[in-house]
């Protein structure tokens, strides 16, 4: 049995991940979000858990995750949730939005990973997937908060990898590329120097459907248990 904890499941890429994982036999999902679509609330393989990733006190702790992992032959933690705001120049950033960005994009993945590693049943492998961004390695004017938190996440998970644990804990950071989601709509409506580039991409039809991107990531890193994960090159900046 593969037991998967996934954040940000109520829309976009997160919802696509859930739809596809829930269609596989032998998969149990713990969906973490502030709200859920009806199909997730009613699905027998999905446990919905309301939380606000910006509030550390609302996150599941190691004891709660340990209960979810009971009976698993493989545990998975998929960090999908992220916020792009605040967009703007340093000195003009909204302090509350900046605090939320760090909490959702960086603090929550660190806390959940710490809890999941502690909760992992003895002898059961734990796979951790962190949905990063090319912005972690590329300066985009106005994106200081998003870029810094994604880069920080990659550094944190590099340390998790370096610590090892008899090869039972593995981590991969993936760059999903440009996806047709609500985040891209937020980017196109924001005021920053490179805004027109994102508007042009949308108008040229270059944004990829979330379902297609989710399928590619899962095929590469979480294939059905009978298949080995594919080996992909490192993510490149966009």
FENMOPE-V833027 format. One line per field, one symbol per residue. ss: DSSP state (~ for helix, > for strand, _ for the rest). phi: phi as a letter, one per 30 degrees, with the letter a starting at -180 (. if undefined). burial: + if it has 9 or more other ideal C-beta (glycine too) atoms within 8 Angstrom, else -. Layout:
ss=???
phi=???
burial=???
This chain:
ss=_>>>>>>____~~~~~~~~~~~____>>>>>>>____~~~~~___>>>>>_____~~~___~~~~~~~~____>>>>>>_______________~~~~~~~~~~~~~~~~~~~~~~~~~_____>>>>>>>>_~~~~______~~~~~~~~~~~~~~~~~~~~_____>>>>>>>___>__~~~~~~~~_____~~~~~~~~~____>_~~~~~~~~~~~~_________________
phi=.ccccbciccahddddededdddcdiccbcccadabdedddcddccccbdacddcedcddcddddddddeidcacbbcdcdabcddclddjbddedddddeddddbddeddddedddddedeicdcccccdcadddbbdcejcedddddddddddedddedddiahiccbbbcccdiccdbdddddddcdcaecedddddedddiddcdeddddddddddbbdeedcdddccdddcdc
burial=++++++++++-+++++++++++-+--+++++++--+---++----+-+--+-+-+---++-+-+++-++--+-+++++++++++++++----+---+++++++++++++++++++++-+++--+-+++++++++++-+-+-++-+++-++++++-+++-++------+++++++++--+-+-++-+++-+-+-++--++-++----++-++-+++-++-++++-------------++
